[in-house]
Amino acid sequence: MGAGHAHRLYRRGDSPVHALPPHTKLAAVLGFVVVVVSTPREAVWAFALYAALLAGVAAWARVPAGFLLRRLVIEVPFVAFAFLMPFVVPGARVEVLGIALSVPGLWGAWNVLAKGTLGVTASVLLASTTELRELLLGLQRLRLPPLLVQIASFMIRYGDVITDEMRRMSIARRSRGFEAKGVRHWGVLAKSAGALFIRSYERGERVHLAMVSRGYTGTMPVIDEVTATRTQWLQAASLPAAALLVCLLGWTL
C-alpha cells in the first residue's frame, strides 16, 4: 500500500481502540450501523443507549467530545433535510407552538436525525482511531474487491495533490488581479476547471506509466499482513453485540 498517509480526521493515540486491527474495527462499525438502522424508530430509549455506547467507546479511545462534535458538521445537510420533513410530509397534523406539523414527518425527521447521527459518529470514531492506510489494509483483509481498494487508495493519495493544484491555480488568478464577483466571471472559472481536469488526467497518465515501468500488473503489493487475535475480535465485537441486545429489546418491549 505504500507509505502512510495521515489525515486530519485521524487523532494519534495509544488507546486500546487505536491498537485494534483495522478490519476488526471496520466489521464492528458496520455491524453497529446495521443494528441501529434495524431498530424501530419508536424505541426512543434505544437510541439513547446507542449514544451511551458510542460515548463509552470515545472515552475508551480517549477522543475528546469537542473533536467529535467539530467533525459532525458534515451531517448538516441531513439535518436541514430532516427539519423540512415535518412541513412537507403529508398525513395527520399536530400543533407545536402554534405551527401545524406532520406527525409522519416528525417521526421521519427523528428517524433520520437519530440513525444518521449515530452512524456518522461511529464513522468519525473509526476515522479518528485508524489511519487511512490501515483502513485500506483492513478493507483488503475483509476481502473487498481489490479493484475497489485500489480506487480508494488512489483517491486518498491524489485527492490532496489535486487540491494543491487548485490552490496554486487560485493563487495565480489572484496574483493577476482576478476576483470572482459575478456571473460574468463564471467563464474564467469554467476554463480553470477544464484546465484542472486536463492537468489531473495528464498527471494520472504519467503516474500510471511510472507504475507500469516499475512492474505494476494491476494489483498493489501488501506490505503489512494485518492479523487479529480472538481477544481483539471479542473486544471489537462488544459494541455491535451490545447494540444488538438493545435492538432486540426495542422490538420486544
Buried (B, 14 or more C-beta within 10 A) or exposed (E): BEEEBEBEBBBEBEBEBBEBBBBBBBBBBBBBBBBBEBBEBEBEEBBEBBBEBBEEBBEBBBBEEEBBEEBEEEBEEBBEBBEEBBEEBEEEBEEEEEEEBBEBBBBBBBBBBBBBBBBBBBBBBBBBBBBBBBBBBBBBBBEBEEEEBBEBBBEBBBEEEBEEBBEEBEEEBEEEEBEBEEEEEEEEEEEBEEEBEEBBEEBEEEBEEEEEEEEBEEEBEEEEEBEBEEEBBEBBBBBBBBBBEBBBBBEEE
